[in-house]
Amino acid sequence: MSDPVAAHLHRASIRTALIALLLAGVAAPLAAQESDGSGQAVETTGDQTTGAQPADAQAPATTAPRQSAFQVIQLPPKGPAPTPRHTGIMAMTRGLWTDVTNLPSIQNLFWVGVGAAGALAVHPADTSVTSNLVSASWAHPTFGAGAILGQSYTLLPAAGVVYAVGRAEDLPRVSHMGMDLIRSVAIAELMTQSLKFSVNRTRPDGTARSFPSGHAADTFAFATALERHFDWKFAVPGYAFASYVAMSRLHDNKHYLSDVVAGSAVGIIAGRTVTRHGRENFPVSVTPLPGGGAITLVRDFGAPSQNISSNTR
């Protein structure tokens, strides 16, 4: 193979890895844009809309059916995620058990599908991406710190410090965040180790238990927990850090690209399961209706008003 062709394939494999991990990092905060404080709206396309309308807005029975293609329902704000009354060790232990029981859910099944589809999509590039990153001269100084920063023994103490400060200073919101960070990493480790021993995929360096990447799972769980406690825009650096750690595992010859894509999905599932706080997880839902269906999109319009408006065809 000529040098120009080899160089082109090298660049293409690196682009594949970057695009896959950037999509994982971008999808998580975008999926989290549900209403959590300032207002909520529901946009519905289809022949019917879900949700009750105010009594004075209901049309008389004799009114001809509208051909409505789009409807917006502005609802009052729900407020921020609640801080639990107790954030002690016993509350954390009970929360971990609740997290395990909450893992089977439709929302998590969606992310399982995303992770599986992503891993299958990049699987053909597994060997080329890893080998190119291992041999790249620029990769070691770039990704050298990822193996340490993404370890559970680095993330758990960092979460523990947040938790301890919140408890010592009597700051329930801070201790709550620290508790969620600890639980997110713990659930990610539980899922990751279960999959590692079940699949037992050989790593690129010949050792065992490659799938999925624990570093990717732990850092994406950490970033997801942070995103759920802060506005999603401030979580972008967290997901960028998680993507960096995931890429570093390819350079270290410890994982394939499909390993880190699947690990990213595992981390998102763990973080969202822990920090669900009783709210809906998805801004988009599909509802089957007689003779068709409806797609419902929840958006934050920022105004705490209540009105109904529609655009007709």
GIRAMO-V337008 format. One record per pair of residues at least 12 apart in sequence whose ideal C-beta (glycine too) atoms are under 10 Angstrom apart, sorted by sequence separation. I is the first residue (numbers start at 1). J is the second residue. If there is no record, write none. Layout:
BEGIN
I/J + I/J
END
This chain:
BEGIN
162/174 + 163/175 + 166/178 + 167/179 + 196/208 + 197/209 + 199/211 + 223/235 + 226/238 + 227/239 + 248/260 + 284/296 + 285/297 + 162/175 + 163/176 + 165/178 + 166/179 + 196/209 + 198/211 + 199/212 + 223/236 + 225/238 + 226/239 + 246/259 + 247/260 + 283/296 + 284/297 + 285/298 + 162/176 + 163/177 + 164/178 + 195/209 + 196/210 + 223/237 + 224/238 + 246/260 + 249/263 + 282/296 + 283/297 + 284/298 + 162/177 + 163/178 + 196/211 + 223/238 + 224/239 + 226/241 + 245/260 + 246/261 + 282/297 + 283/298 + 57/73 + 162/178 + 163/179 + 193/209 + 195/211 + 196/212 + 222/238 + 223/239 + 226/242 + 282/298 + 283/299 + 48/65 + 161/178 + 162/179 + 163/180 + 192/209 + 195/212 + 196/213 + 223/240 + 243/260 + 246/263 + 283/300 + 47/65 + 53/71 + 159/177 + 160/178 + 162/180 + 163/181 + 196/214 + 220/238 + 223/241 + 224/242 + 242/260 + 245/263 + 246/264 + 280/298 + 47/66 + 49/68 + 54/73 + 159/178 + 160/179 + 162/181 + 163/182 + 192/211 + 195/214 + 219/238 + 220/239 + 222/241 + 223/242 + 47/67 + 48/68 + 51/71 + 53/73 + 158/178 + 159/179 + 161/181 + 162/182 + 192/212 + 219/239 + 222/242 + 223/243 + 47/68 + 49/70 + 50/71 + 52/73 + 159/180 + 160/181 + 191/212 + 192/213 + 193/214 + 220/241 + 221/242 + 242/263 + 243/264 + 246/267 + 46/68 + 47/69 + 49/71 + 51/73 + 159/181 + 160/182 + 192/214 + 195/217 + 219/241 + 220/242 + 223/245 + 242/264 + 45/68 + 46/69 + 48/71 + 49/72 + 50/73 + 158/181 + 159/182 + 191/214 + 192/215 + 219/242 + 220/243 + 222/245 + 44/68 + 45/69 + 46/70 + 49/73 + 51/75 + 158/182 + 159/183 + 188/212 + 192/216 + 193/217 + 218/242 + 219/243 + 44/69 + 45/70 + 46/71 + 156/181 + 157/182 + 159/184 + 189/214 + 192/217 + 217/242 + 219/244 + 220/245 + 239/264 + 242/267 + 44/70 + 45/71 + 155/181 + 156/182 + 159/185 + 188/214 + 191/217 + 192/218 + 216/242 + 219/245 + 220/246 + 242/268 + 43/70 + 44/71 + 155/182 + 158/185 + 159/186 + 190/217 + 215/242 + 216/243 + 218/245 + 219/246 + 43/71 + 44/72 + 188/216 + 189/217 + 239/267 + 42/71 + 43/72 + 44/73 + 155/184 + 156/185 + 188/217 + 189/218 + 192/221 + 216/245 + 217/246 + 239/268 + 41/71 + 42/72 + 43/73 + 155/185 + 156/186 + 187/217 + 188/218 + 191/221 + 215/245 + 216/246 + 41/72 + 42/73 + 188/219 + 215/246 + 216/247 + 41/73 + 42/74 + 185/217 + 186/218 + 188/220 + 189/221 + 213/245 + 216/248 + 40/73 + 41/74 + 42/75 + 152/185 + 155/188 + 156/189 + 184/217 + 185/218 + 188/221 + 213/246 + 215/248 + 216/249 + 40/74 + 41/75 + 152/186 + 155/189 + 184/218 + 185/219 + 187/221 + 188/222 + 215/249 + 39/74 + 40/75 + 186/221 + 214/249 + 39/75 + 40/76 + 152/188 + 184/220 + 185/221 + 188/224 + 213/249 + 39/76 + 40/77 + 152/189 + 184/221 + 185/222 + 188/225 + 213/250 + 215/252 + 39/77 + 40/78 + 183/221 + 184/222 + 187/225 + 38/77 + 39/78 + 184/223 + 210/249 + 215/254 + 216/255 + 35/75 + 37/77 + 38/78 + 152/192 + 181/221 + 182/222 + 184/224 + 185/225 + 214/254 + 215/255 + 220/260 + 224/264 + 35/76 + 36/77 + 37/78 + 38/79 + 180/221 + 181/222 + 184/225 + 213/254 + 214/255 + 223/264 + 227/268 + 35/77 + 36/78 + 37/79 + 38/80 + 180/222 + 183/225 + 184/226 + 213/255 + 217/259 + 221/263 + 225/267 + 35/78 + 36/79 + 37/80 + 181/224 + 182/225 + 212/255 + 213/256 + 216/259 + 217/260 + 220/263 + 221/264 + 224/267 + 228/271 + 34/78 + 35/79 + 36/80 + 37/81 + 180/224 + 181/225 + 184/228 + 210/254 + 211/255 + 213/257 + 215/259 + 216/260 + 219/263 + 220/264 + 223/267 + 224/268 + 227/271 + 228/272 + 36/81 + 180/225 + 181/226 + 204/249 + 210/255 + 211/256 + 213/258 + 214/259 + 215/260 + 216/261 + 217/262 + 218/263 + 219/264 + 220/265 + 221/266 + 222/267 + 223/268 + 224/269 + 225/270 + 226/271 + 227/272 + 179/225 + 180/226 + 203/249 + 204/250 + 207/253 + 210/256 + 212/258 + 213/259 + 216/262 + 217/263 + 220/266 + 221/267 + 224/270 + 225/271 + 228/274 + 229/275 + 178/225 + 205/252 + 206/253 + 207/254 + 211/258 + 212/259 + 213/260 + 216/263 + 217/264 + 220/267 + 221/268 + 224/271 + 225/272 + 228/275 + 177/225 + 180/228 + 181/229 + 204/252 + 205/253 + 210/258 + 211/259 + 212/260 + 213/261 + 215/263 + 216/264 + 217/265 + 218/266 + 219/267 + 220/268 + 221/269 + 222/270 + 223/271 + 224/272 + 227/275 + 228/276 + 229/277 + 177/226 + 180/229 + 203/252 + 204/253 + 205/254 + 210/259 + 211/260 + 212/261 + 213/262 + 214/263 + 216/265 + 217/266 + 218/267 + 220/269 + 221/270 + 222/271 + 224/273 + 225/274 + 226/275 + 228/277 + 203/253 + 204/254 + 205/255 + 212/262 + 213/263 + 216/266 + 217/267 + 220/270 + 221/271 + 224/274 + 225/275 + 177/228 + 178/229 + 203/254 + 204/255 + 211/262 + 212/263 + 213/264 + 216/267 + 217/268 + 220/271 + 221/272 + 224/275 + 228/279 + 177/229 + 203/255 + 204/256 + 211/263 + 212/264 + 214/266 + 215/267 + 217/269 + 218/270 + 221/273 + 176/229 + 177/230 + 203/256 + 212/265 + 213/266 + 214/267 + 217/270 + 221/274 + 228/281 + 201/255 + 202/256 + 212/266 + 213/267 + 217/271 + 221/275 + 174/229 + 201/256 + 204/259 + 212/267 + 173/229 + 203/259 + 201/258 + 201/259 + 155/215 + 199/259 + 154/215 + 152/214 + 156/218 + 150/213 + 151/214 + 152/215 + 155/218 + 159/222 + 196/259 + 199/262 + 150/214 + 151/215 + 154/218 + 155/219 + 158/222 + 162/226 + 150/215 + 152/217 + 153/218 + 154/219 + 149/215 + 150/216 + 152/218 + 155/221 + 156/222 + 159/225 + 148/215 + 150/217 + 151/218 + 152/219 + 155/222 + 159/226 + 195/262 + 147/215 + 150/218 + 151/219 + 154/222 + 195/263 + 146/215 + 150/219 + 152/221 + 134/204 + 149/219 + 150/220 + 152/222 + 192/262 + 92/163 + 134/205 + 192/263 + 195/266 + 150/222 + 191/263 + 194/266 + 130/203 + 131/204 + 146/219 + 89/163 + 130/204 + 191/265 + 192/266 + 130/205 + 188/263 + 191/266 + 192/267 + 31/107 + 87/163 + 190/266 + 191/267 + 127/204 + 189/266 + 89/167 + 126/204 + 188/266 + 191/269 + 192/270 + 31/110 + 87/166 + 88/167 + 187/266 + 188/267 + 191/270 + 31/111 + 87/167 + 187/267 + 188/268 + 190/270 + 99/180 + 188/269 + 189/270 + 185/267 + 187/269 + 188/270 + 191/273 + 28/111 + 31/114 + 92/175 + 96/179 + 184/267 + 187/270 + 188/271 + 27/111 + 87/171 + 91/175 + 95/179 + 99/183 + 103/187 + 126/210 + 184/268 + 186/270 + 187/271 + 87/172 + 91/176 + 95/180 + 98/183 + 99/184 + 102/187 + 184/269 + 185/270 + 188/273 + 28/114 + 86/172 + 87/173 + 92/178 + 96/182 + 100/186 + 184/270 + 185/271 + 187/273 + 188/274 + 27/114 + 85/172 + 87/174 + 88/175 + 92/179 + 95/182 + 96/183 + 99/186 + 100/187 + 103/190 + 183/270 + 184/271 + 187/274 + 83/171 + 84/172 + 87/175 + 91/179 + 92/180 + 95/183 + 99/187 + 103/191 + 183/271 + 184/272 + 186/274 + 83/172 + 86/175 + 87/176 + 184/273 + 185/274 + 24/114 + 83/173 + 86/176 + 87/177 + 89/179 + 92/182 + 93/183 + 96/186 + 100/190 + 155/245 + 181/271 + 183/273 + 184/274 + 23/114 + 24/115 + 27/118 + 83/174 + 84/175 + 87/178 + 88/179 + 92/183 + 95/186 + 96/187 + 99/190 + 100/191 + 150/241 + 154/245 + 180/271 + 183/274 + 184/275 + 81/173 + 83/175 + 84/176 + 87/179 + 119/211 + 149/241 + 150/242 + 182/274 + 183/275 + 80/173 + 83/176 + 86/179 + 87/180 + 119/212 + 181/274 + 24/118 + 82/176 + 83/177 + 92/186 + 96/190 + 150/244 + 151/245 + 180/274 + 181/275 + 23/118 + 81/176 + 84/179 + 146/241 + 149/244 + 150/245 + 179/274 + 180/275 + 84/180 + 149/245 + 150/246 + 21/118 + 115/212 + 148/245 + 180/277 + 20/118 + 23/121 + 146/244 + 147/245 + 150/248 + 177/275 + 20/119 + 81/180 + 145/244 + 146/245 + 149/248 + 150/249 + 176/275 + 145/245 + 146/246 + 148/248 + 20/121 + 21/122 + 143/244 + 146/247 + 147/248 + 176/277 + 20/122 + 142/244 + 143/245 + 146/248 + 147/249 + 19/122 + 143/246 + 145/248 + 146/249 + 143/247 + 144/248 + 146/250 + 147/251 + 16/121 + 17/122 + 20/125 + 142/247 + 143/248 + 146/251 + 147/252 + 16/122 + 142/248 + 143/249 + 146/252 + 143/250 + 144/251 + 147/254 + 16/124 + 17/125 + 139/247 + 140/248 + 143/251 + 144/252 + 16/125 + 17/126 + 20/129 + 139/248 + 142/251 + 143/252 + 15/125 + 16/126 + 17/128 + 18/129 + 139/250 + 140/251 + 13/125 + 16/128 + 17/129 + 139/251 + 140/252 + 12/125 + 13/126 + 16/129 + 17/130 + 138/251 + 139/252 + 13/127 + 14/128 + 15/129 + 133/247 + 13/128 + 14/129 + 17/132 + 133/248 + 136/251 + 12/128 + 13/129 + 16/132 + 17/133 + 133/249 + 134/250 + 135/251 + 12/129 + 13/130 + 133/250 + 134/251 + 10/128 + 13/131 + 14/132 + 129/247 + 132/250 + 133/251 + 134/252 + 135/253 + 9/128 + 10/129 + 13/132 + 14/133 + 130/249 + 131/250 + 132/251 + 133/252 + 134/253 + 12/132 + 13/133 + 130/250 + 133/253 + 134/254 + 10/131 + 11/132 + 129/250 + 130/251 + 10/132 + 14/136 + 130/252 + 131/253 + 9/132 + 10/133 + 130/253 + 126/250 + 130/254 + 133/257 + 10/135 + 14/139 + 130/255 + 6/132 + 10/136 + 130/256 + 129/256 + 130/257 + 129/257 + 126/255 + 127/256 + 128/257 + 129/258 + 130/259 + 126/256 + 127/257 + 130/260 + 125/256 + 126/257 + 129/260 + 125/257 + 126/258 + 123/256 + 124/257 + 125/258 + 126/259 + 122/256 + 123/257 + 124/258 + 122/257 + 123/258 + 121/257 + 122/258 + 123/259 + 119/256 + 121/258 + 122/259 + 119/257 + 120/258 + 122/260 + 123/261 + 118/257 + 119/258 + 122/261 + 118/258 + 119/259 + 121/261 + 122/262 + 119/260 + 120/261 + 116/258 + 118/260 + 119/261 + 120/262 + 115/258 + 118/261 + 119/262 + 117/261 + 118/262 + 119/263 + 116/261 + 119/264 + 115/261 + 116/262 + 118/264 + 119/265 + 81/228 + 114/261 + 115/262 + 118/265 + 81/229 + 115/263 + 117/265 + 80/229 + 115/264 + 116/265 + 112/262 + 114/264 + 115/265 + 114/265 + 115/266 + 113/265 + 115/267 + 111/264 + 112/265 + 115/268 + 111/265 + 112/266 + 114/268 + 115/269 + 111/266 + 114/269 + 111/267 + 108/265 + 111/268 + 112/269 + 111/269 + 110/269 + 111/270 + 108/268 + 109/269 + 108/269 + 111/272 + 107/269 + 108/270 + 111/273 + 105/269 + 108/272 + 107/272 + 108/273 + 103/269 + 107/273 + 103/270 + 105/272 + 105/273 + 108/276 + 104/273 + 107/276 + 102/272 + 103/273 + 111/281 + 99/270 + 102/273 + 105/276 + 110/281 + 111/282 + 101/273 + 102/274 + 110/282 + 100/273 + 107/280 + 108/281 + 99/273 + 102/276 + 107/281 + 110/284 + 98/273 + 99/274 + 106/281 + 107/282 + 98/274 + 99/275 + 105/281 + 106/282 + 99/276 + 96/274 + 98/276 + 95/274 + 106/285 + 24/216 + 28/220 + 32/224 + 36/228 + 31/224 + 84/277 + 29/223 + 37/231 + 81/275 + 83/277 + 21/216 + 25/220 + 28/223 + 29/224 + 32/227 + 36/231 + 81/276 + 82/277 + 24/220 + 28/224 + 32/228 + 36/232 + 81/277 + 82/278 + 80/277 + 81/278 + 82/279 + 25/223 + 29/227 + 33/231 + 34/232 + 81/279 + 21/220 + 28/227 + 29/228 + 32/231 + 33/232 + 32/232 + 33/233 + 31/232 + 78/279 + 29/231 + 30/232 + 78/280 + 29/232 + 32/235 + 28/232 + 29/233 + 29/234 + 29/235 + 28/235 + 29/236 + 28/236 + 29/238 + 25/235 + 26/236 + 28/238 + 29/239 + 25/236 + 28/239 + 27/239 + 25/238 + 26/239 + 25/239 + 26/240 + 28/242 + 24/239 + 25/240 + 25/241 + 22/239 + 25/242 + 26/243 + 21/239 + 22/240 + 24/242 + 25/243 + 21/240 + 24/243 + 25/244 + 23/243 + 21/242 + 22/243 + 25/246 + 21/243 + 24/246 + 20/243 + 21/244 + 71/294 + 73/296 + 75/298 + 77/300 + 21/245 + 18/243 + 21/246 + 71/296 + 72/297 + 73/298 + 74/299 + 77/302 + 17/243 + 20/246 + 21/247 + 75/301 + 77/303 + 20/247 + 72/299 + 74/301 + 77/304 + 76/304 + 77/305 + 17/246 + 18/247 + 21/250 + 72/301 + 74/303 + 75/304 + 76/305 + 17/247 + 74/304 + 75/305 + 76/306 + 74/305 + 75/306 + 74/306 + 75/307 + 14/247 + 17/250 + 73/306 + 74/307 + 73/307 + 74/308 + 50/285 + 72/307 + 73/308 + 74/309 + 14/250 + 21/257 + 24/260 + 28/264 + 32/268 + 72/308 + 73/309 + 13/250 + 20/257 + 24/261 + 27/264 + 28/265 + 31/268 + 50/287 + 71/308 + 72/309 + 73/310 + 20/258 + 23/261 + 24/262 + 27/265 + 49/287 + 71/309 + 72/310 + 21/260 + 24/263 + 25/264 + 28/267 + 32/271 + 48/287 + 50/289 + 70/309 + 71/310 + 72/311 + 17/257 + 20/260 + 21/261 + 24/264 + 28/268 + 32/272 + 40/280 + 43/283 + 46/286 + 49/289 + 70/310 + 71/311 + 16/257 + 20/261 + 23/264 + 24/265 + 27/268 + 31/272 + 36/277 + 42/283 + 43/284 + 46/287 + 48/289 + 69/310 + 70/311 + 71/312 + 47/289 + 48/290 + 68/310 + 69/311 + 70/312 + 17/260 + 21/264 + 24/267 + 25/268 + 28/271 + 32/275 + 36/279 + 40/283 + 42/285 + 44/287 + 46/289 + 47/290 + 48/291 + 68/311 + 69/312 + 70/313 + 13/257 + 17/261 + 20/264 + 24/268 + 28/272 + 35/279 + 36/280 + 47/291 + 48/292 + 50/294 + 66/310 + 68/312 + 69/313 + 34/279 + 35/280 + 46/291 + 47/292 + 48/293 + 49/294 + 51/296 + 67/312 + 68/313 + 34/280 + 46/292 + 47/293 + 48/294 + 50/296 + 66/312 + 67/313 + 34/281 + 46/293 + 47/294 + 49/296 + 66/313 + 34/282 + 35/283 + 45/293 + 46/294 + 32/281 + 33/282 + 34/283 + 45/294 + 46/295 + 31/281 + 32/282 + 33/283 + 34/284 + 44/294 + 45/295 + 46/296 + 57/307 + 31/282 + 32/283 + 44/295 + 45/296 + 57/308 + 31/283 + 43/295 + 44/296 + 45/297 + 54/306 + 30/283 + 31/284 + 43/296 + 44/297 + 54/307 + 42/296 + 43/297 + 54/308 + 42/297 + 43/298 + 53/308 + 41/297 + 42/298 + 43/299 + 41/298 + 42/299 + 51/308 + 40/298 + 41/299 + 40/299 + 41/300 + 49/308 + 39/299 + 40/300 + 41/301 + 39/300 + 40/301 + 41/302 + 49/310 + 38/300 + 39/301 + 41/303 + 35/298 + 37/300 + 38/301 + 39/302 + 34/298 + 35/299 + 36/300 + 38/302 + 39/303 + 40/304 + 41/305 + 33/298 + 34/299 + 35/300 + 37/302 + 38/303 + 39/304 + 33/299 + 34/300 + 35/301 + 38/304 + 39/305 + 41/307 + 42/308 + 44/310 + 33/300 + 35/302 + 37/304 + 39/306 + 41/309
END
